Amino acid sequence: MSDLRADISLLNFDGLNPRMLDQSPHRLGSVGVIGMGYVGLPTAVEFHRAGFEVIGMDVDAKRLAAIREGLVDSVSASPDELLDAVNGDGFFLTDEIARVAGADVVIVCVPTPIDSAMVPDTTSLKEACRQVVTHAREGQTIILTSTTFVGCTRSYLAGPLEDRGFRIGRDVFLAFCPERINPGNGTTGLDQVPRIVGGMTPECTAAAAAVVDRITPSLFPVSSPEAAEMAKLVENTFRAVNIALANEFADAARVLEIDTNEVLQAAASKPYGFMPFSPGAGVGGHCIPCDPHYLLWQLRSERVQSPVIDQAMAALASRPVKVVDRAIDLLGQNLRPIRGSRILLVGLAYKPGVEDVRESPALAVAALLRRRGAIISAFDPMVSRLVQDGNGDVIRNGNPPDPDDVDMAIAFTVHPGSDYEWLKRMPLVLDTTYRLDSSPQVVRL
């Protein structure tokens, strides 16, 4: 893996214990991962692959059952590889937090969503941290990976641990190491992405780095958990702002009758000063729609304005409305009212190659269209479970329909390896992916 001593010495940390950097997975013993979701599960698989005994904990018994049967997404493993790990030696699943308490390393990977008012909901994170503190023992390394507000590691873990009498950096070792998982990316695995580590003390940084170093090609230590927490928020806020800007460029290009993709590809030919982002129907998943709001929420409490971030998030949130308006306009041009129109949603997952529908713009569009009286169905070969729209109504997801049974298809997500030739036979297609070939029937957003 990385040259850990060189990485850390570049940042002039004092007081590192070099013996921590020489520990093998077997000497480190076991890793307990709290939360077996889209971050925790691949994290657990990677640590098991690196030779650790792993205890994966989740409060959702159905999720654990699905993992045991290999019926879930995992960035780090195919279904067969996941089954081999779960059913092999040294990989345990439990819904009891007390079993994780015995691990040498505890990693917190629970969700950090926002509520309907765009306010961070740290309920699960706060409870997980409370349990970690309750069951903490001397010698443990505790690593928080969940994206959260700046100061969370100190507030939810360091303070309560000290209240219990633990000396941070001597009795227990505490750090923030943000997750960097990109679902659906088949070219860059979890073990190929550098990781940031920010410990409460230099000894904490070294202890956490010695663990994370086993599953990453390189480490970037920072001076504190707060610096690591902020770095994660900056990463996803940067993406949010630039996607919002790409959407504006796409809207401008349509008005000016210029091909959006041609313009973006041309701009991307510059080898410096430009990074391409793709326009679309909005943003989904658990990062871009949520993470910037943790920063905005905290800054508002400090009476600090962030107009660029604020406007970008508002624009992304309103993007599904633009999709609906465009769909109504196109149907009107074809002399069809929105009420009673049969509209097929192509893709319910928020991005290609995944089955994750969290915060997917397709769900928001489905709810808005139904309020206008449209009849909604869907086709997404990656999504097998029951899916509800933004109003809580079930979306019927099945095989590609007969073109005669559809008035308009709206393309949100086109999965690799799936056949979409039948889309060419649809009477009208609104392409929000900007990836379909344009034709008289296929119109971009």
Backbone torsions as a table, in degrees:
resi	resn	phi	psi	omega
1	MET	NA	-148.2	-174.7
2	SER	-76.0	160.4	170.7
3	ASP	-81.4	88.1	-168.9
4	LEU	-64.5	-39.6	-179.1
5	ARG	-63.3	-41.6	179.7
6	ALA	-65.2	-42.6	-179.4
7	ASP	-58.3	-45.3	-175.3
8	ILE	-76.5	-38.0	-178.0
9	SER	-65.3	-26.4	177.6
10	LEU	-60.7	-27.4	-178.7
11	LEU	-97.3	7.9	172.5
12	ASN	58.8	43.4	174.4
13	PHE	-75.0	137.2	177.3
14	ASP	-104.2	151.6	171.5
15	GLY	82.3	15.0	178.4
16	LEU	-69.0	142.5	174.3
17	ASN	-94.7	104.4	-174.3
18	PRO	-62.0	-22.0	179.3
19	ARG	-65.0	-27.8	178.7
20	MET	-63.1	-31.2	-176.0
21	LEU	-78.9	-10.0	-177.4
22	ASP	-101.1	1.4	-177.0
23	GLN	-72.6	135.9	177.4
24	SER	-89.3	166.5	176.5
25	PRO	-56.4	-35.8	-176.9
26	HIS	-70.6	-35.5	177.8
27	ARG	-74.0	-32.5	175.8
28	LEU	-70.5	-27.3	175.3
29	GLY	84.5	-115.4	-168.8
30	SER	-114.3	154.2	177.7
31	VAL	-122.1	125.6	174.5
32	GLY	-103.2	127.2	-178.7
33	VAL	-114.1	117.9	-179.2
34	ILE	-95.4	114.3	-177.0
35	GLY	105.6	111.2	-178.6
36	MET	-107.5	43.6	179.3
37	GLY	-91.8	-148.5	-173.8
38	TYR	-68.9	-16.7	176.0
39	VAL	-104.5	-48.2	-174.1
40	GLY	-63.9	-41.5	-177.7
41	LEU	-63.7	-53.2	177.5
42	PRO	-62.2	-31.8	175.9
43	THR	-62.4	-44.5	179.1
44	ALA	-63.7	-41.9	-179.9
45	VAL	-63.1	-42.3	-179.3
46	GLU	-64.7	-41.1	179.0
47	PHE	-67.2	-36.6	177.0
48	HIS	-65.7	-40.9	179.2
49	ARG	-63.5	-30.9	-179.7
50	ALA	-80.6	-2.4	174.8
51	GLY	106.7	4.6	179.5
52	PHE	-85.0	152.1	163.3
53	GLU	-77.5	132.3	-173.5
54	VAL	-121.9	135.1	172.6
55	ILE	-118.5	111.7	179.7
56	GLY	-99.2	126.8	-175.7
57	MET	-120.5	136.0	174.3
58	ASP	-150.0	144.9	-179.2
59	VAL	-79.5	-13.0	-176.8
60	ASP	-92.7	104.2	-177.9
61	ALA	-63.8	-33.5	178.5
62	LYS	-65.7	-38.8	177.4
63	ARG	-62.5	-44.1	179.6
64	LEU	-62.9	-40.3	178.9
65	ALA	-63.8	-41.5	179.0
66	ALA	-64.5	-38.1	177.9
67	ILE	-63.8	-43.3	-179.0
68	ARG	-62.3	-27.0	179.7
69	GLU	-96.3	1.5	178.7
70	GLY	71.0	27.6	-173.3
71	LEU	-103.3	29.7	-178.8
72	VAL	-134.0	159.5	173.6
73	ASP	-69.0	142.0	168.6
74	SER	-145.5	121.6	-179.4
75	VAL	-58.7	-33.7	-171.5
76	SER	-91.9	-6.9	-173.4
77	ALA	-153.6	146.8	170.4
78	SER	-73.8	167.5	178.2
79	PRO	-54.4	-39.9	179.8
80	ASP	-67.0	-41.9	179.0
81	GLU	-65.2	-37.8	178.3
82	LEU	-63.8	-44.3	178.8
83	LEU	-62.4	-40.7	178.7
84	ASP	-61.3	-40.4	-179.7
85	ALA	-68.2	-49.8	-175.9
86	VAL	-63.9	-37.7	-177.5
87	ASN	-91.1	-1.5	-179.0
88	GLY	-89.2	-174.6	-179.6
89	ASP	-75.0	143.9	171.3
90	GLY	79.4	17.5	176.7
91	PHE	-131.0	116.6	-175.8
92	PHE	-126.0	141.9	176.8
93	LEU	-116.9	140.6	-177.8
94	THR	-154.1	157.0	172.0
95	ASP	-108.9	14.9	-179.4
96	GLU	-110.3	115.9	-178.4
97	ILE	-63.4	-27.2	-178.1
98	ALA	-63.7	-28.7	179.3
99	ARG	-69.7	-30.2	178.3
100	VAL	-73.0	-24.9	-176.1
101	ALA	-59.5	-25.6	-179.2
102	GLY	-80.5	-7.2	-176.4
103	ALA	-72.8	152.5	176.9
104	ASP	-74.5	-30.7	179.0
105	VAL	-126.6	132.6	176.8
106	VAL	-119.3	125.7	-178.7
107	ILE	-118.9	125.9	-177.5
108	VAL	-98.3	118.0	-176.7
109	CYS	-130.2	45.6	-176.4
110	VAL	-90.6	158.8	-178.6
111	PRO	-66.3	149.6	174.7
112	THR	-131.2	77.7	-176.2
113	PRO	-81.6	-176.6	169.8
114	ILE	-121.0	156.5	179.3
115	ASP	-90.1	-173.5	-175.6
116	SER	-65.2	-19.2	178.4
117	ALA	-95.4	12.1	179.9
118	MET	65.7	27.1	178.0
119	VAL	-101.8	132.5	179.5
120	PRO	-54.3	137.2	176.8
121	ASP	-112.7	101.0	-177.3
122	THR	-100.4	20.3	-176.1
123	THR	-56.8	-51.9	-178.2
124	SER	-65.4	-41.0	-179.3
125	LEU	-64.8	-44.1	-179.1
126	LYS	-62.1	-41.9	-180.0
127	GLU	-68.2	-41.8	179.0
128	ALA	-61.4	-43.9	179.5
129	CYS	-65.5	-38.8	178.0
130	ARG	-60.1	-43.2	179.7
131	GLN	-66.9	-39.3	178.4
132	VAL	-61.3	-43.6	179.5
133	VAL	-64.5	-43.0	-179.1
134	THR	-59.5	-39.4	-174.6
135	HIS	-100.0	4.1	-176.9
136	ALA	-61.5	147.7	177.0
137	ARG	-134.6	160.9	-177.5
138	GLU	-62.4	137.6	178.3
139	GLY	95.0	-9.6	-178.5
140	GLN	-72.6	148.4	167.4
141	THR	-106.9	124.2	-176.9
142	ILE	-115.6	125.0	-176.3
143	ILE	-124.7	122.8	174.9
144	LEU	-95.8	128.3	179.4
145	THR	-117.4	-16.1	-177.7
146	SER	-62.5	134.7	177.1
147	THR	-65.3	133.0	-174.0
148	THR	-157.4	-173.3	-177.9
149	PHE	-79.0	159.7	-179.7
150	VAL	-70.2	124.6	-177.7
151	GLY	102.7	-1.7	-176.7
152	CYS	-64.8	-44.5	-179.0
153	THR	-57.8	-41.6	-179.6
154	ARG	-69.3	-42.7	-175.0
155	SER	-74.5	-46.0	-172.6
156	TYR	-86.4	-21.0	-175.6
157	LEU	-123.4	-54.4	-174.1
158	ALA	-62.4	-51.0	-179.5
159	GLY	-58.4	-52.1	178.9
160	PRO	-62.2	-35.1	177.6
161	LEU	-64.9	-41.6	177.5
162	GLU	-65.1	-35.6	177.5
163	ASP	-62.9	-28.1	177.4
164	ARG	-81.0	-6.6	178.2
165	GLY	102.5	1.8	178.7
166	PHE	-77.3	141.6	173.2
167	ARG	-98.3	113.4	-176.7
168	ILE	-67.8	129.2	-178.6
169	GLY	94.0	-9.2	176.6
170	ARG	-125.7	-50.2	-180.0
171	ASP	-90.0	-42.3	176.2
172	VAL	-134.0	157.2	-176.5
173	PHE	-122.1	123.7	-169.0
174	LEU	-127.2	133.3	-179.4
175	ALA	-151.2	159.9	170.7
176	PHE	-109.2	128.1	179.4
177	CYS	-136.0	93.1	-172.7
178	PRO	-62.3	142.0	176.6
179	GLU	-67.6	150.3	175.6
180	ARG	-138.8	72.5	-177.6
181	ILE	-110.7	134.3	-179.5
182	ASN	-121.3	88.0	-178.5
183	PRO	-57.6	141.9	177.9
184	GLY	85.9	-5.6	179.2
185	ASN	-90.5	105.4	-177.0
186	GLY	-85.5	-3.9	-176.1
187	THR	-104.1	-24.6	-178.7
188	THR	-120.6	101.5	-178.6
189	GLY	-80.5	170.3	179.9
190	LEU	-59.0	-33.3	-178.0
191	ASP	-82.1	6.2	179.4
192	GLN	-113.1	0.9	-174.3
193	VAL	-106.3	126.2	176.5
194	PRO	-61.0	151.9	-179.0
195	ARG	-124.2	143.8	175.2
196	ILE	-90.7	138.5	177.3
197	VAL	-132.5	125.4	176.2
198	GLY	-129.6	109.1	-178.3
199	GLY	-95.8	161.9	177.2
200	MET	-67.4	-28.8	176.1
201	THR	-139.7	166.7	175.0
202	PRO	-57.6	-36.5	177.5
203	GLU	-64.5	-36.4	177.6
204	CYS	-66.3	-42.1	177.9
205	THR	-60.5	-44.2	-179.4
206	ALA	-64.4	-43.0	-179.1
207	ALA	-64.3	-46.0	179.3
208	ALA	-66.9	-40.1	-179.9
209	ALA	-63.0	-37.2	178.9
210	ALA	-61.6	-28.8	178.5
211	VAL	-81.4	-55.0	-174.2
212	VAL	-65.4	-28.9	179.6
213	ASP	-56.1	-24.5	-177.5
214	ARG	-72.6	-16.9	-176.1
215	ILE	-125.7	18.3	-178.6
216	THR	-141.6	152.3	-179.4
217	PRO	-76.0	-25.2	-179.1
218	SER	-159.8	159.1	-178.3
219	LEU	-123.5	147.7	174.4
220	PHE	-124.8	92.1	178.8
221	PRO	-70.0	142.6	174.6
222	VAL	-123.5	171.7	-168.0
223	SER	-76.4	-15.4	-174.6
224	SER	-162.4	162.3	172.8
225	PRO	-59.6	-35.8	-178.5
226	GLU	-62.2	-39.4	178.6
227	ALA	-65.1	-40.0	178.3
228	ALA	-68.1	-41.0	178.1
229	GLU	-61.5	-43.7	-179.9
230	MET	-67.2	-38.2	179.9
231	ALA	-59.4	-41.1	178.6
232	LYS	-64.4	-42.6	178.6
233	LEU	-65.2	-37.0	178.1
234	VAL	-64.4	-42.1	-179.2
235	GLU	-54.9	-52.3	-174.0
236	ASN	-80.9	-27.3	174.2
237	THR	-68.2	-38.1	174.9
238	PHE	-56.7	-45.2	179.8
239	ARG	-65.7	-42.9	-178.6
240	ALA	-60.8	-47.4	-178.2
241	VAL	-62.8	-41.2	-177.4
242	ASN	-74.8	-31.1	174.0
243	ILE	-67.7	-41.7	176.6
244	ALA	-59.8	-39.8	178.5
245	LEU	-67.2	-40.4	177.3
246	ALA	-61.8	-37.7	176.5
247	ASN	-62.6	-41.2	178.0
248	GLU	-64.2	-41.2	177.1
249	PHE	-60.1	-42.0	-179.3
250	ALA	-63.7	-42.3	178.2
251	ASP	-63.1	-42.0	179.9
252	ALA	-65.5	-40.7	-179.9
253	ALA	-63.6	-38.2	179.2
254	ARG	-65.4	-44.1	179.7
255	VAL	-61.9	-38.0	-178.3
256	LEU	-87.6	2.0	177.5
257	GLU	59.7	47.3	176.2
258	ILE	-119.8	145.9	179.5
259	ASP	-73.8	118.9	-176.5
260	THR	-59.2	-48.1	-176.9
261	ASN	-63.7	-39.0	179.3
262	GLU	-61.0	-42.7	-179.8
263	VAL	-65.1	-46.6	-178.8
264	LEU	-64.8	-39.8	178.1
265	GLN	-66.1	-37.8	178.4
266	ALA	-65.1	-44.6	179.2
267	ALA	-63.7	-35.8	-177.8
268	ALA	-71.9	-10.1	177.7
269	SER	-71.0	-16.2	177.0
270	LYS	-71.3	125.6	-173.7
271	PRO	-78.6	1.4	179.1
272	TYR	-152.5	155.7	172.3
273	GLY	76.4	3.0	178.2
274	PHE	-145.7	137.6	175.6
275	MET	-129.3	121.5	-175.5
276	PRO	-74.0	137.3	171.0
277	PHE	-127.3	147.8	-175.2
278	SER	-99.0	137.9	174.6
279	PRO	-75.8	167.9	179.1
280	GLY	-174.5	-160.8	-176.2
281	ALA	-86.7	-2.6	-176.0
282	GLY	145.1	-161.4	178.6
283	VAL	-130.0	151.1	-179.4
284	GLY	-138.7	-170.0	-177.0
285	GLY	84.8	-166.4	-173.6
286	HIS	-107.9	6.7	-175.4
287	CYS	-108.2	-71.8	-171.4
288	ILE	-64.2	-41.8	179.7
289	PRO	-70.0	-19.3	-172.0
290	CYS	-111.2	-49.4	-168.2
291	ASP	-56.7	-44.6	-179.8
292	PRO	-59.3	-25.9	-179.8
293	HIS	-70.5	-23.5	174.0
294	TYR	-66.3	-38.6	177.8
295	LEU	-71.6	-45.5	-179.9
296	LEU	-61.4	-43.0	-179.6
297	TRP	-60.5	-43.6	-178.8
298	GLN	-70.4	-39.3	179.8
299	LEU	-67.6	-36.3	177.4
300	ARG	-62.1	-38.3	179.8
301	SER	-65.2	-22.3	177.3
302	GLU	-96.8	7.7	-179.2
303	ARG	60.6	36.6	178.3
304	VAL	-108.6	128.0	-179.8
305	GLN	-90.3	142.6	177.0
306	SER	-133.4	73.6	-171.5
307	PRO	-62.6	-35.7	-179.1
308	VAL	-65.7	-47.6	179.0
309	ILE	-65.1	-44.0	-179.9
310	ASP	-56.5	-49.5	-178.4
311	GLN	-67.1	-37.4	178.9
312	ALA	-63.2	-44.8	-179.5
313	MET	-67.2	-37.3	176.8
314	ALA	-64.6	-40.4	179.8
315	ALA	-65.5	-41.1	178.7
316	LEU	-65.7	-40.4	-179.9
317	ALA	-65.1	-30.6	-178.1
318	SER	-90.4	-3.1	-176.7
319	ARG	-59.4	-40.9	177.2
320	PRO	-57.4	-32.0	176.9
321	VAL	-63.7	-38.2	178.0
322	LYS	-64.6	-37.6	177.4
323	VAL	-62.1	-45.0	-179.7
324	VAL	-64.6	-44.1	178.6
325	ASP	-60.5	-41.0	179.1
326	ARG	-66.3	-40.7	178.5
327	ALA	-62.7	-44.0	179.0
328	ILE	-62.2	-41.3	179.8
329	ASP	-63.0	-44.5	-178.8
330	LEU	-67.3	-39.7	176.6
331	LEU	-63.2	-40.7	178.3
332	GLY	-61.4	-38.5	177.8
333	GLN	-63.6	-24.6	177.2
334	ASN	-100.2	18.3	174.9
335	LEU	60.6	37.0	176.4
336	ARG	-123.7	132.1	174.8
337	PRO	-78.1	156.7	178.9
338	ILE	-67.7	-36.5	-179.8
339	ARG	-67.1	122.9	179.7
340	GLY	89.7	-8.7	178.9
341	SER	-71.0	140.8	-179.4
342	ARG	-95.1	111.6	-173.7
343	ILE	-117.3	126.9	179.7
344	LEU	-100.0	125.6	175.4
345	LEU	-92.7	117.4	-179.0
346	VAL	-96.6	101.9	-177.4
347	GLY	97.8	117.0	175.5
348	LEU	-106.1	-26.9	177.3
349	ALA	-65.1	154.4	-174.1
350	TYR	-78.4	-15.0	178.1
351	LYS	-154.0	160.1	-179.6
352	PRO	-63.2	143.7	172.8
353	GLY	84.3	5.7	178.8
354	VAL	-130.9	162.0	176.6
355	GLU	-104.8	8.2	-176.4
356	ASP	-76.6	122.8	-180.0
357	VAL	-109.7	7.3	-177.5
358	ARG	-60.4	128.6	177.7
359	GLU	59.5	17.5	-178.7
360	SER	-61.9	131.9	177.8
361	PRO	-61.5	-24.2	178.2
362	ALA	-60.2	-35.2	-178.9
363	LEU	-70.2	-38.9	177.3
364	ALA	-66.6	-41.4	178.8
365	VAL	-63.8	-41.0	178.9
366	ALA	-58.7	-44.8	180.0
367	ALA	-64.0	-42.8	-179.3
368	LEU	-66.0	-40.0	179.9
369	LEU	-67.3	-39.4	179.1
370	ARG	-64.9	-35.1	176.7
371	ARG	-63.3	-27.4	178.6
372	ARG	-87.3	-0.8	176.1
373	GLY	97.5	7.6	179.2
374	ALA	-75.5	155.7	177.4
375	ILE	-103.2	119.0	-168.5
376	ILE	-108.2	136.9	167.7
377	SER	-140.1	174.0	-175.4
378	ALA	-147.0	158.7	170.7
379	PHE	-135.0	115.6	174.4
380	ASP	-148.1	104.2	-175.9
381	PRO	-69.3	-15.7	179.7
382	MET	-84.5	-24.3	-172.9
383	VAL	-100.5	112.4	-177.7
384	SER	-103.8	-19.3	-175.4
385	ARG	-86.6	168.7	178.4
386	LEU	-67.1	132.4	-178.1
387	VAL	-122.7	136.6	177.7
388	GLN	-111.9	147.3	178.3
389	ASP	-80.9	-173.3	-177.2
390	GLY	-63.9	-15.9	177.3
391	ASN	-95.5	-4.4	-177.2
392	GLY	91.4	3.7	178.8
393	ASP	-86.3	142.7	-177.1
394	VAL	-70.0	138.0	175.1
395	ILE	-102.2	123.1	179.9
396	ARG	-74.9	118.5	-177.8
397	ASN	-117.0	117.4	-176.6
398	GLY	-143.9	-153.1	-179.4
399	ASN	-76.1	163.5	176.1
400	PRO	-56.7	128.9	-175.8
401	PRO	-81.5	169.0	171.2
402	ASP	-67.4	132.9	179.3
403	PRO	-55.0	-27.8	179.6
404	ASP	-70.1	-14.5	-178.6
405	ASP	-98.4	8.2	-176.8
406	VAL	-131.4	133.2	175.1
407	ASP	-91.5	-31.4	178.4
408	MET	-155.6	140.1	169.9
409	ALA	-109.3	139.1	175.1
410	ILE	-116.4	116.4	-177.7
411	ALA	-88.6	118.6	178.3
412	PHE	-106.9	-45.0	-175.4
413	THR	-141.3	125.3	178.0
414	VAL	-112.7	111.6	-174.7
415	HIS	-81.3	140.0	176.7
416	PRO	-65.1	142.5	178.1
417	GLY	84.5	-1.9	179.2
418	SER	-104.8	149.5	-177.7
419	ASP	-88.1	123.4	177.7
420	TYR	-123.3	20.0	179.1
421	GLU	-60.1	-30.6	-178.5
422	TRP	-63.9	-19.3	178.3
423	LEU	-62.2	-28.2	-178.6
424	LYS	-66.4	-18.0	-179.6
425	ARG	-93.0	-3.2	178.9
426	MET	-71.8	145.2	-178.4
427	PRO	-65.6	-30.1	-177.9
428	LEU	-157.6	131.4	180.0
429	VAL	-129.0	123.9	172.2
430	LEU	-96.5	114.3	-174.8
431	ASP	-97.3	105.5	176.4
432	THR	-92.6	-3.4	-179.2
433	THR	-87.0	-20.3	-175.4
434	TYR	59.3	27.4	-177.9
435	ARG	-119.1	-14.3	-179.6
436	LEU	-83.2	149.5	176.4
437	ASP	-67.7	129.9	179.9
438	SER	-70.6	147.8	177.8
439	SER	-159.2	175.4	176.6
440	PRO	-57.0	-28.7	-179.2
441	GLN	-93.0	-20.9	-176.6
442	VAL	-106.5	113.8	-175.5
443	VAL	-121.2	134.1	180.0
444	ARG	-80.4	154.5	178.7
445	LEU	-60.5	NA	NA
